Amino acid sequence: MSRSLILPIAILFGLLFHQWCTTLVIGVPYLIFTILLLNFTAVDIKQLKLLKMTGMNISLLLFQILVSLGGYLLAKGVGGNEIIAQGVLIAIICPVAASSVVISCILGANRETVTAHVILGNLMVAIVAPIFFSFIGVQQQMPFFESFWLILKRVSPIIAFPFFIAFALQLWAPKINGAIARFKGWSLYFWSLALAITLGQTINFIFLHGKENLHSIIILGGISIFICAVQFAVGKLIGKKYGDTVAGGQMLGQKNSALGIWMANIYLNPLASVSIALYSIWQNLFNSLQMYLHEKKK
């Protein structure tokens, strides 16, 4: 099967079997953990410059922080609809997906560049998101450090544990590390399963609660397409400036929709999660197109 067909099949699975997906969502963190472990073992972690952010890292992170807040204020000011404004916020501030390493490397990006940004991008959101949620959403009364700790607890095990396991293997058991790294191609299949489950969870929510909010859902769908296109385009422009167009596009455009949906459900109106769920469809259809064109070119 062509790799370009895998993501559309995962999307279709989530749409058709959304009720079943809600019972499987507990397994998503383990799938993301596995994806990252496979990718961390495939790079030389000692070469990752996590303490020295590049101009591309800074540009992408600043875009997320400034445009997400600006987009929220603009949407609220123009339409006065808090759900729409929150949907804009979460679709932009949502951190880079772990699977961006998988797709980026298939498309020819530098694995070390994308891997380092996955770690930096998720840690940035763990710090910035609680600040935003202190004056936006349903948990404004929650102290900053409690909110920060909640998000950090959600992010850290998924990011930190596979990172330190791979680092330990590279130092003390390089043969085992190499054996695991040989299966890095499986990351795409694990991500497809995680995508189907998280997408199915939100589709099920829409079926249960969407009838009375159909107008907002339609608007969020249109906005999510626009935001997806803008972030991939801006990311590619920034990446081109720093010599890796593919990495820039994936690092800004490809989102950790599972974490975004969770944050929306905890801190915002749950209906706002529709924007990042639908965004996940558009980003993966675009990724499928990119992989198809890349395979055709090869």
N, C-alpha and C positions, 0 to 999 in steps of 0.2 A: 504493500500500500504506500502511495506517495505520502511523504510527511506533510505536504500542504493540505491533505484531506483530514488529518487527525483532529485538528482544532474544530473545524465545522461539525464533525461527527460528535465531538464532546459537547458542543453547544446544543445540538439536536437532542442528544441524550438527556441533558439537563432540562430541556423544554418538555420532553415527552414523559419523563419519569421524575418530575419535580417533587411529588409526594414522597417517594422513596428517598430522595436526596436529603431531605430534612433529617432522616434517621442516621445518615452516614456522615453528617457534617463534623462529628467528633473526630473523624479520622483525618481531616484536612491538615492540621498542624503536623502530623506524622509524615504526611506526604511531602509537605514543604521542607521538613527536616531532612528527608531522604534526598530531595532534589539538591539542597544546598550541600549536603555531605558529599554527594557525587561530584559536584562542581568544585568544592574546596579541595578535594583530593586531587583534582586534575590541574590545579595551579600551584605554583611555588608560593606558599603563603608568606615566606620571608621576603618576597619581592613586592608584596602588596604595600603600597605607601599610604597606609591609613592615617598616619599622623601628619602627612604632607598633602593637603588637598590641592588639586590642580585648578587651573582657571576654569576648566570645563565643569568640575564638581561644584565649584562656587557659583557659577552662572546658572546651572540647573537648579540648585537648591534655592538660590535667591528667587528664581522665577516661581517656583512652587510656593514659597512663603508669601511673596508680595502679590502675585496674581491671584492666589486663592483668596486672600483677604480682600483684595480689591474687587474681585469678581463677586464675592458675597455681598459687599456693601453696594455695588452697582446693581445687582439683581434685586436686592431688597429695596433700594431707592427707586428703581424704575417700576417694578411690579408690585412691591409691597407684600409679596408672598414669601413668608419665612421658609416654607418647605422647599421652594424653588431655590432660594438663596443658599440654603444649607446643602442642597444637591450640587450646586456649583462649587461650593467650598470643598466638599468631600471628594469630588471628582478631580480636583487639582492638587490638594494637599496629600491625597492618598500616596503612600510611598511606592517606590519602584518595586516591581515584582521580582521574587527570587528566580522565576522562570525567564526573566530577561536575559540571564546568562545563557540559558539554553538557546533561545531564539537568536540572540545576538551572535553567538558563535557559529550557528548554522549559516547565518548571513555573512560571516566573515569578520566580525568585530574582534577586538582584542579581549581575551578572556579575563586577564588581570584587571584591565580598566573597568569592565562591567562588574566584576566580582567586588572590587573595592567600593564601587558606588552603591551597590546593594546594601552593604553594611553601613556606609555613611548616610545614605538616604533614609534608611529605616530608623537609625538613631536620631537623625534630625527631626523626624516626625514625632518620635517619642518625647522630644523636648518641646517642640513648637506647638503641637496639637493641644496639649493641656492648657497652654496660654490662651489659645483661641477658644477652647471650650469653657474657659472661666467667664467669658462674656457672651458666648453663643451656645444655644442648645438648651437641653433640659436638665443639665447637671451643673448649672452656674454656681450653685451653693457649695459644690464640692471643692475642698481646698486644693490648691495647685499641686502640692506634693503628693496628695492622695491620687489625683487624676494622673499625674506623671508616673507614679508607681504602677498604677493599673495598666497603662499602655506599655510601659517598659517591661512589666511582667509578661505581657502578651507577646512582645517583640523579642526580648532577649533570649528565651530558651530556644526559639526557632532559629535565630541568627547565631547566637554565641555558642551553643552546644556543638553543632556540627563544625563550626570554625575551630574550636579548641580540640575536638576529636581529630580532625584532619591535621592540625598542627602537631599534635602529639604523635600521630602515625608517621608523619613526614620526618620527625626527629628520631623516633625510636623504633619504628617498624615500617621502613620504606617499602619493603616488599608487599606488605598487606595494603599499604596506601596505593601502590601501583595496581594491585589486583582489583581494588574497589574502583579506581579511576577508569579502568577499562570499560566499566558499565555506565560511563557518563552519558552515553547516547540514550539511555533509558529515561533520562530526566524528562524528556518531552512527553513520554507516555504517563509518567506520574503526574506531571503538570496537567495534562488533559483530563485525568480523572479528578484532580482537585478542582479544576475549572467546572466540570460537569456538576459536581456536588454543590459548590458554592452558588453557581448560577441557578441550579434547581431550587435551592433554599429560598432565594429571593423571588423567583417566579412563583413559588408556592405562596409566598407572602402577598404578592400582587393578586393572585387568584382569591385569597381570603379577604383582603382588605382594600382591593383596588377599585371596586365598583363606584364607591362614593368619592373617589379621588381620581377619576379617569382623566379629567382635564389636566391635573398636575402631572400625572404619569406621562401623558402625551408631550407636554412641554419639557419635562425632564429628559424624555427620549431624544427630542430634537436638540436640546442643549448638550447632551452627552456626545452626540455625533460631532457637533461643532468643537467642543472642548478636546475630544480625541484627535481630530484633524489638526487643530492648532498646536497641541503639545507634541505630536509627532513631527510636525513641520518645523516648529521652533527648535526642538531637540536636534533635528538633523542639521539645521543651520548652525547651531552652537557646536555640534560635533564636527562639522566641516571646518570650522574655524580652527579647531584643535587637532585636526588630522584623522578623525574617526567618525564619519557621518553616521554609520550604522549604529555605533554605540550611543551617540548623542540622542538619536531618535528613540531607541529602545529604553534608554535610561530615564527619559522624561515622559515618553508616551505609554510605556507598558507598566500598568499599575498592579499593586498587590490588592486585588479586588476583595479577597477574603478578609484582609485586615480592614479595608475601607468599609465593608458591609458591617463588620463587627463594631467599628467606631461609631458608625451612623446609628446603629441599634442601641448602643449604650449612651451616647452623648447627645444625639440629635433626634429629630423626629424620625422614627423608623422608615417612613415613606421616602425620606431623603436618600436612603440606600439604593433606591431604584436607579438613580443616576449612575452610580458606580457599577451596579449590576449590568445595566444596559451598555455602559462604557466597556465593560469586559467583553461583551459580544462584538462591538465594533473593533476593539483593539485586536481581538483574535481573528476576526475576519480579515483585517488588514495584514496581520502577521501571516495568515495563510496565503494571501495574495503575494506577499513579499517572498515567502518560501517557494511558491510556485514559479515566480519569475526568476528567482535565483537558480532553481533546479533547471529551468528551461535554458537559462543562460549558460550554465555549466554543461 
